[in-house]
Amino acid sequence: MNGPTTRPSGFPASDPVLPRGWLLERVALYLGRDADSIDPTVPLAEYGMDSVCALSLCGDLEDEFGLVVEPTLLWDHPTVQSLLGFLAAELAVADARGGR
């Protein structure tokens, strides 16, 4: 299933606090799609995200943000919107600890 081809309104391409643009670009790279074609509310599996891509994205998150994430992250947070919520919480904790 290819999923929607346009992003719904209410999901800006950039956010000063969350890495929305970065995350959409990484997901788009692994899916071979344009970032603008990814609906943040659609499960990534519906776009064809497989376990190899999911694990690669976990590695990217660890490298980019210094977070340690479980390999099941994309099954626990299957949409870009859910991933951003997770990242917001994890990055806030890291900032509070002085880890970022």
QUITA-V492735 format. One record per helix or strand of 2 or more residues. SS is the DSSP state (@ for helix, = for strand). FROM is the first residue (numbers start at 0). TO is the last residue. If there is no record, write none. Layout:
SS;FROM;TO, SS;FROM;TO
This chain:
@;19;30, @;34;36, @;43;46, @;50;64, @;72;75, @;79;96
